[in-house]
Amino acid sequence: MNFAVVRVFFGYWTCAGWQPAASASCSTTRTDAEGPYHIGAEKEGVNFGDVPQRSRLVPEPYSGGEPPLMWQGRLLNTQCLPMEGWEVDIWQAGDAATAGQNAWGASSGGGVYTREAPFWFRGRTLTDSQGAFRFDTVVPPVYDGRPVRHIHVRMERDAKVFITQVYFTNFAHEEGQKWRASAIHATQLATIENGSMMFDLVVDAETSFSPPPDPSTSPSTSPSPSRDPPASPTPSPSPSPDPPTSPTPSPSPSPDPPTSPTPSPS
């Protein structure tokens, strides 16, 4: 297994956990769009609504047909130090049978997103003192309008938010990966080996985040349902120029009528 986090200089593991080298630095995971399928009303601090706090995102036993996936990782800062007490919230597409009848889904098959209890294929957990987290789920299927396998991730603590998406090197041959390749950054690419992956996330703890506009476009004419398209700024209407003001002519004074001479008395 590989820890998929980019470092300039590596640290090392000890009995006390991960110890970064003195000059260690980690590249920040690239931000990505949250998409329309997140559930939760974030307020101050950590509050993800109704999604349960759990590490297992599928029922046990799972019979939905998607391959199992166990994700172990750490949340680190840019000095490769662990970020303790952050809540990691993930959501992904899953099979329709497990998701239930009211899932957000594709019209012609493929993966769907749950939107009611028990919220399978969704979960959240707190990072421990080593920044570690773990999720037991399945390899996400593709769906209409987004033919690329991915997992949405939202990390939050003390009103600081980081949002990204994780993709997989294993499916580079799929059409969706080909046309999304230009938008997938190396810090977002994980590799699945024997049903599991070790993949770290790196955030700048001093910064609050907002996802960037999606630089890629779908091959279809309709936008991808899982990425919010960049908002087109509404052009301000150009003020209509005032027509040139014609000077109001001053009224010509009416000439006094000629004075008739008063006749002299005879």
Salt bridges, closest charged atoms under 4 A:
ASP32 OD2 - ARG227 NH2 3.24
GLU34 OE2 - ARG154 NH1 2.45
GLU42 OE2 - HIS38 NE2 3.73
GLU42 OE1 - ARG154 NH2 3.89
GLU60 OE1 - ARG56 NE 3.88
GLU87 OE2 - ARG124 NH1 2.65
ASP89 OD2 - HIS38 NE2 2.79
ASP136 OD2 - ARG134 NE 3.16
GLU156 OE1 - ARG154 NE 3.80
ASP158 OD2 - ARG157 NE 3.53
GLU174 OE2 - ARG149 NH2 2.96
GLU175 OE2 - LYS178 NZ 3.48
ASP200 OD2 - ARG7 NH2 3.62
ASP200 OD2 - ARG74 NH2 2.50
ASP214 OD2 - ARG180 NH1 3.18
ASP214 OD1 - ARG227 NH1 2.89
